[in-house]
Amino acid sequence: MKLNNEISRALELREEINRKRPDFIRQEAHRFKRLGEKWRAPRGPRSKLRLKKKGRPAIVEPGYRGPRLVRGFHPCGGKEVIVHNLKELEGLDPSIHVVRIAANVGKKKRLEIIKKALSLNLDIVNIRLDEKKLLQGGS
C-alpha cells in the first residue's frame, strides 16, 4: 500500500501516542472481583477519580486521542472497511482501503469475498492461513 508522507507521519505519531496512553481501568476494579476492568466514567458526587485527585489513575479525556487524519485507519495505512457481501467490495480503491470481512459471514460467502477482493488487488486484514492456502491451490 502506497502512503503519502503526511499519512505515514500521522501513523507514526499515533503509534507513539498509543505507547504512552495509560490503561484506563474502571474505578475500584482492583478492589472488587465483580467489577470488570472495562472503562466506566466515574459519576459519584465525591468520586476522587472524577475530581482528578493526585495519585489516582488517569481518566479518559480528549487529549489522549490520536491524530484526526488517521482515525479508523489500519496500522498498515489503509482505511478499514468492514465487508458483509460482494456488493460492498465495489467502489473500493486498493490504494486507500483495506478489507475486514465481518465476523458473521459464513465460510462459503467468506471465500467468495476473498476471491473477489484478491482479484481487485485489495488487502484483507483478517484472512486466515488455511483460507490463503486453499485459494493458492494447496491442500
KOLNU-234600 format. One record per atom (N, C-alpha, C): residue number from 1; residue in three letters; atom name; x, y, z. Coordinates in steps of 0.1 Angstrom, whole numbers, plus 5000, padded with zeros to 4 digits. Layout:
residues N
NUM|Ala|CA|X|Y|Z
...
This chain:
residues 139
1|Met|N|5008|4988|5000
1|Met|CA|5000|5000|5000
1|Met|C|5009|5012|5000
2|Lys|N|5006|5021|4991
2|Lys|CA|5014|5033|4989
2|Lys|C|5009|5044|4998
3|Leu|N|5017|5050|5007
3|Leu|CA|5012|5060|5016
3|Leu|C|5019|5074|5013
4|Asn|N|5011|5084|5014
4|Asn|CA|5018|5097|5013
4|Asn|C|5025|5101|5026
5|Asn|N|5034|5111|5025
5|Asn|CA|5042|5114|5036
5|Asn|C|5034|5118|5049
6|Glu|N|5024|5126|5047
6|Glu|CA|5016|5131|5058
6|Glu|C|5009|5120|5066
7|Ile|N|5003|5110|5058
7|Ile|CA|4996|5099|5065
7|Ile|C|5006|5090|5072
8|Ser|N|5018|5088|5066
8|Ser|CA|5028|5079|5073
8|Ser|C|5033|5086|5086
9|Arg|N|5035|5099|5085
9|Arg|CA|5039|5106|5097
9|Arg|C|5028|5106|5108
10|Ala|N|5016|5107|5104
10|Ala|CA|5005|5107|5114
10|Ala|C|5003|5093|5120
11|Leu|N|5006|5082|5112
11|Leu|CA|5006|5068|5117
11|Leu|C|5017|5066|5127
12|Glu|N|5029|5071|5125
12|Glu|CA|5040|5070|5134
12|Glu|C|5036|5078|5147
13|Leu|N|5031|5090|5146
13|Leu|CA|5027|5097|5158
13|Leu|C|5016|5090|5166
14|Arg|N|5006|5084|5159
14|Arg|CA|4996|5076|5166
14|Arg|C|5002|5064|5173
15|Glu|N|5012|5058|5167
15|Glu|CA|5018|5047|5174
15|Glu|C|5025|5051|5187
16|Glu|N|5032|5063|5186
16|Glu|CA|5039|5068|5197
16|Glu|C|5029|5072|5208
17|Ile|N|5018|5078|5204
17|Ile|CA|5007|5082|5214
17|Ile|C|5001|5069|5220
18|Asn|N|4999|5059|5213
18|Asn|CA|4994|5046|5218
18|Asn|C|5003|5040|5228
19|Arg|N|5016|5041|5226
19|Arg|CA|5026|5036|5235
19|Arg|C|5025|5043|5249
20|Lys|N|5023|5056|5248
20|Lys|CA|5023|5064|5260
20|Lys|C|5009|5064|5267
21|Arg|N|4999|5060|5260
21|Arg|CA|4985|5061|5265
21|Arg|C|4984|5052|5277
22|Pro|N|4978|5056|5289
22|Pro|CA|4977|5047|5300
22|Pro|C|4966|5037|5298
23|Asp|N|4966|5027|5306
23|Asp|CA|4954|5018|5306
23|Asp|C|4943|5024|5315
24|Phe|N|4932|5027|5308
24|Phe|CA|4921|5033|5316
24|Phe|C|4913|5021|5322
25|Ile|N|4913|5020|5335
25|Ile|CA|4906|5010|5341
25|Ile|C|4895|5016|5350
26|Arg|N|4884|5008|5352
26|Arg|CA|4873|5013|5360
26|Arg|C|4877|5015|5374
27|Gln|N|4870|5025|5380
27|Gln|CA|4873|5029|5394
27|Gln|C|4870|5017|5403
28|Glu|N|4879|5014|5412
28|Glu|CA|4877|5004|5422
28|Glu|C|4877|4990|5416
29|Ala|N|4881|4988|5404
29|Ala|CA|4881|4975|5398
29|Ala|C|4891|4966|5405
30|His|N|4902|4971|5410
30|His|CA|4912|4963|5417
30|His|C|4907|4958|5431
31|Arg|N|4896|4964|5436
31|Arg|CA|4891|4961|5449
31|Arg|C|4881|4950|5449
32|Phe|N|4872|4950|5438
32|Phe|CA|4861|4941|5438
32|Phe|C|4861|4932|5426
33|Lys|N|4861|4919|5428
33|Lys|CA|4862|4909|5417
33|Lys|C|4850|4911|5407
34|Arg|N|4838|4915|5413
34|Arg|CA|4826|4916|5404
34|Arg|C|4827|4927|5394
35|Leu|N|4836|4937|5396
35|Leu|CA|4838|4948|5387
35|Leu|C|4848|4945|5377
36|Gly|N|4845|4945|5364
36|Gly|CA|4854|4943|5354
36|Gly|C|4863|4955|5352
37|Glu|N|4874|4954|5344
37|Glu|CA|4883|4965|5343
37|Glu|C|4879|4974|5331
38|Lys|N|4869|4971|5324
38|Lys|CA|4864|4979|5313
38|Lys|C|4860|4993|5318
39|Trp|N|4865|5003|5311
39|Trp|CA|4863|5017|5315
39|Trp|C|4848|5021|5316
40|Arg|N|4845|5027|5328
40|Arg|CA|4832|5033|5330
40|Arg|C|4835|5047|5336
41|Ala|N|4829|5057|5332
41|Ala|CA|4831|5071|5337
41|Ala|C|4826|5072|5352
42|Pro|N|4835|5077|5360
42|Pro|CA|4831|5079|5374
42|Pro|C|4820|5090|5376
43|Arg|N|4809|5087|5383
43|Arg|CA|4798|5096|5384
43|Arg|C|4794|5100|5398
44|Gly|N|4801|5095|5408
44|Gly|CA|4798|5098|5421
44|Gly|C|4801|5113|5425
45|Pro|N|4793|5119|5433
45|Pro|CA|4795|5133|5437
45|Pro|C|4808|5136|5444
46|Arg|N|4813|5126|5451
46|Arg|CA|4826|5127|5459
46|Arg|C|4837|5118|5453
47|Ser|N|4835|5114|5441
47|Ser|CA|4845|5105|5435
47|Ser|C|4858|5112|5433
48|Lys|N|4869|5106|5439
48|Lys|CA|4882|5112|5438
48|Lys|C|4887|5111|5424
49|Leu|N|4883|5100|5417
49|Leu|CA|4888|5098|5403
49|Leu|C|4881|5109|5394
50|Arg|N|4868|5112|5396
50|Arg|CA|4862|5122|5388
50|Arg|C|4867|5136|5391
51|Leu|N|4872|5138|5403
51|Leu|CA|4877|5151|5407
51|Leu|C|4892|5152|5403
52|Lys|N|4898|5142|5397
52|Lys|CA|4912|5141|5393
52|Lys|C|4921|5144|5404
53|Lys|N|4919|5138|5415
53|Lys|CA|4928|5139|5427
53|Lys|C|4942|5133|5424
54|Lys|N|4952|5138|5429
54|Lys|CA|4966|5134|5427
54|Lys|C|4967|5119|5432
55|Gly|N|4975|5111|5424
55|Gly|CA|4977|5097|5428
55|Gly|C|4967|5088|5423
56|Arg|N|4957|5093|5416
56|Arg|CA|4946|5084|5411
56|Arg|C|4950|5081|5396
57|Pro|N|4944|5070|5391
57|Pro|CA|4946|5066|5377
57|Pro|C|4941|5077|5367
58|Ala|N|4946|5077|5355
58|Ala|CA|4942|5087|5345
58|Ala|C|4927|5084|5341
59|Ile|N|4920|5094|5337
59|Ile|CA|4906|5092|5332
59|Ile|C|4906|5095|5317
60|Val|N|4896|5090|5310
60|Val|CA|4895|5092|5296
60|Val|C|4892|5106|5293
61|Glu|N|4900|5112|5285
61|Glu|CA|4899|5126|5281
61|Glu|C|4902|5128|5266
62|Pro|N|4897|5138|5259
62|Pro|CA|4900|5140|5245
62|Pro|C|4915|5142|5242
63|Gly|N|4923|5146|5251
63|Gly|CA|4937|5148|5248
63|Gly|C|4945|5135|5246
64|Tyr|N|4939|5124|5249
64|Tyr|CA|4946|5111|5246
64|Tyr|C|4943|5106|5232
65|Arg|N|4935|5112|5224
65|Arg|CA|4931|5107|5211
65|Arg|C|4943|5108|5202
66|Gly|N|4942|5100|5191
66|Gly|CA|4952|5100|5181
66|Gly|C|4949|5111|5170
67|Pro|N|4958|5113|5161
67|Pro|CA|4956|5123|5150
67|Pro|C|4943|5120|5142
68|Arg|N|4936|5131|5140
68|Arg|CA|4923|5130|5133
68|Arg|C|4925|5124|5119
69|Leu|N|4936|5127|5112
69|Leu|CA|4938|5122|5099
69|Leu|C|4938|5107|5097
70|Val|N|4942|5100|5108
70|Val|CA|4944|5085|5107
70|Val|C|4934|5078|5116
71|Arg|N|4924|5084|5121
71|Arg|CA|4914|5077|5129
71|Arg|C|4906|5067|5120
72|Gly|N|4905|5055|5125
72|Gly|CA|4898|5045|5117
72|Gly|C|4907|5038|5107
73|Phe|N|4920|5042|5107
73|Phe|CA|4929|5035|5097
73|Phe|C|4935|5023|5104
74|His|N|4939|5013|5095
74|His|CA|4946|5001|5100
74|His|C|4961|5005|5101
75|Pro|N|4968|4998|5110
75|Pro|CA|4982|5002|5111
75|Pro|C|4990|5001|5098
76|Cys|N|4986|4994|5088
76|Cys|CA|4993|4993|5076
76|Cys|C|4991|5006|5068
77|Gly|N|4981|5014|5072
77|Gly|CA|4979|5027|5065
77|Gly|C|4967|5028|5057
78|Gly|N|4959|5018|5056
78|Gly|CA|4947|5018|5048
78|Gly|C|4934|5021|5056
79|Lys|N|4924|5027|5050
79|Lys|CA|4912|5029|5057
79|Lys|C|4904|5016|5058
80|Glu|N|4901|5012|5070
80|Glu|CA|4895|4998|5071
80|Glu|C|4880|4999|5068
81|Val|N|4876|4989|5060
81|Val|CA|4862|4988|5056
81|Val|C|4857|4974|5059
82|Ile|N|4846|4973|5067
82|Ile|CA|4840|4961|5070
82|Ile|C|4831|4956|5059
83|Val|N|4833|4944|5054
83|Val|CA|4825|4939|5043
83|Val|C|4817|4927|5047
84|His|N|4804|4928|5043
84|His|CA|4794|4917|5046
84|His|C|4791|4909|5034
85|Asn|N|4792|4915|5022
85|Asn|CA|4788|4908|5009
85|Asn|C|4797|4913|4998
86|Leu|N|4795|4907|4986
86|Leu|CA|4803|4910|4974
86|Leu|C|4800|4924|4970
87|Lys|N|4788|4929|4971
87|Lys|CA|4784|4942|4966
87|Lys|C|4792|4953|4973
88|Glu|N|4795|4951|4986
88|Glu|CA|4803|4961|4993
88|Glu|C|4817|4963|4989
89|Leu|N|4822|4953|4981
89|Leu|CA|4836|4955|4976
89|Leu|C|4837|4964|4964
90|Glu|N|4825|4967|4958
90|Glu|CA|4825|4976|4946
90|Glu|C|4828|4990|4950
91|Gly|N|4836|4997|4943
91|Gly|CA|4839|5011|4945
91|Gly|C|4850|5013|4956
92|Leu|N|4857|5002|4960
92|Leu|CA|4868|5003|4970
92|Leu|C|4881|5005|4962
93|Asp|N|4889|5014|4966
93|Asp|CA|4902|5017|4960
93|Asp|C|4913|5010|4967
94|Pro|N|4921|5001|4960
94|Pro|CA|4932|4994|4967
94|Pro|C|4943|5003|4973
95|Ser|N|4944|5015|4967
95|Ser|CA|4955|5024|4973
95|Ser|C|4950|5031|4986
96|Ile|N|4937|5030|4989
96|Ile|CA|4932|5037|5000
96|Ile|C|4926|5027|5011
97|His|N|4919|5017|5006
97|His|CA|4911|5009|5015
97|His|C|4918|4995|5018
98|Val|N|4915|4990|5030
98|Val|CA|4918|4976|5033
98|Val|C|4905|4970|5038
99|Val|N|4903|4957|5035
99|Val|CA|4891|4950|5038
99|Val|C|4892|4942|5051
100|Arg|N|4881|4943|5059
100|Arg|CA|4880|4933|5070
100|Arg|C|4866|4927|5068
101|Ile|N|4867|4913|5067
101|Ile|CA|4854|4906|5065
101|Ile|C|4847|4905|5078
102|Ala|N|4834|4908|5078
102|Ala|CA|4826|4908|5090
102|Ala|C|4826|4894|5097
103|Ala|N|4825|4894|5110
103|Ala|CA|4825|4881|5118
103|Ala|C|4814|4872|5115
104|Asn|N|4802|4878|5111
104|Asn|CA|4790|4869|5109
104|Asn|C|4789|4864|5095
105|Val|N|4799|4865|5087
105|Val|CA|4799|4859|5074
105|Val|C|4803|4845|5074
106|Gly|N|4796|4836|5067
106|Gly|CA|4798|4822|5067
106|Gly|C|4810|4818|5058
107|Lys|N|4814|4805|5059
107|Lys|CA|4826|4801|5051
107|Lys|C|4825|4803|5036
108|Lys|N|4813|4798|5031
108|Lys|CA|4812|4799|5016
108|Lys|C|4812|4813|5011
109|Lys|N|4805|4822|5017
109|Lys|CA|4804|4836|5013
109|Lys|C|4818|4843|5016
110|Arg|N|4824|4839|5027
110|Arg|CA|4837|4844|5030
110|Arg|C|4848|4841|5019
111|Leu|N|4848|4829|5014
111|Leu|CA|4857|4825|5003
111|Leu|C|4854|4833|4990
112|Glu|N|4841|4835|4988
112|Glu|CA|4837|4843|4976
112|Glu|C|4843|4857|4977
113|Ile|N|4841|4863|4989
113|Ile|CA|4846|4877|4992
113|Ile|C|4861|4878|4990
114|Ile|N|4868|4868|4995
114|Ile|CA|4882|4867|4995
114|Ile|C|4887|4867|4980
115|Lys|N|4881|4858|4972
115|Lys|CA|4885|4857|4958
115|Lys|C|4883|4870|4951
116|Lys|N|4871|4876|4953
116|Lys|CA|4868|4889|4946
116|Lys|C|4878|4900|4951
117|Ala|N|4880|4901|4964
117|Ala|CA|4889|4911|4969
117|Ala|C|4903|4909|4963
118|Leu|N|4908|4897|4963
118|Leu|CA|4922|4895|4957
118|Leu|C|4922|4898|4942
119|Ser|N|4911|4895|4935
119|Ser|CA|4911|4899|4921
119|Ser|C|4911|4914|4919
120|Leu|N|4906|4921|4929
120|Leu|CA|4905|4936|4928
120|Leu|C|4918|4942|4935
121|Asn|N|4928|4934|4939
121|Asn|CA|4940|4938|4945
121|Asn|C|4938|4945|4958
122|Leu|N|4928|4941|4965
122|Leu|CA|4925|4947|4979
122|Leu|C|4932|4939|4989
123|Asp|N|4938|4945|4999
123|Asp|CA|4944|4938|5011
123|Asp|C|4933|4933|5020
124|Ile|N|4934|4921|5025
124|Ile|CA|4924|4916|5035
124|Ile|C|4931|4915|5048
125|Val|N|4925|4921|5058
125|Val|CA|4932|4922|5071
125|Val|C|4930|4909|5079
126|Asn|N|4919|4903|5079
126|Asn|CA|4916|4891|5087
126|Asn|C|4915|4878|5079
127|Ile|N|4923|4876|5069
127|Ile|CA|4923|4864|5062
127|Ile|C|4931|4854|5070
128|Arg|N|4926|4841|5071
128|Arg|CA|4932|4831|5078
128|Arg|C|4942|4823|5069
129|Leu|N|4952|4817|5075
129|Leu|CA|4962|4809|5067
129|Leu|C|4956|4798|5059
130|Asp|N|4946|4791|5065
130|Asp|CA|4940|4780|5058
130|Asp|C|4932|4785|5045
131|Glu|N|4926|4796|5046
131|Glu|CA|4919|4802|5035
131|Glu|C|4929|4807|5024
132|Lys|N|4940|4812|5028
132|Lys|CA|4951|4816|5019
132|Lys|C|4956|4804|5011
133|Lys|N|4959|4793|5018
133|Lys|CA|4964|4781|5012
133|Lys|C|4953|4775|5002
134|Leu|N|4941|4775|5006
134|Leu|CA|4930|4770|4998
134|Leu|C|4929|4777|4985
135|Leu|N|4931|4790|4985
135|Leu|CA|4929|4798|4973
135|Leu|C|4942|4797|4964
136|Gln|N|4953|4794|4970
136|Gln|CA|4966|4793|4963
136|Gln|C|4967|4779|4956
137|Gly|N|4957|4770|4959
137|Gly|CA|4957|4757|4953
137|Gly|C|4963|4746|4961
138|Gly|N|4969|4750|4973
138|Gly|CA|4974|4740|4982
138|Gly|C|4964|4732|4989
139|Ser|N|4967|4720|4994
139|Ser|CA|4957|4712|5001
139|Ser|C|4958|4714|5016
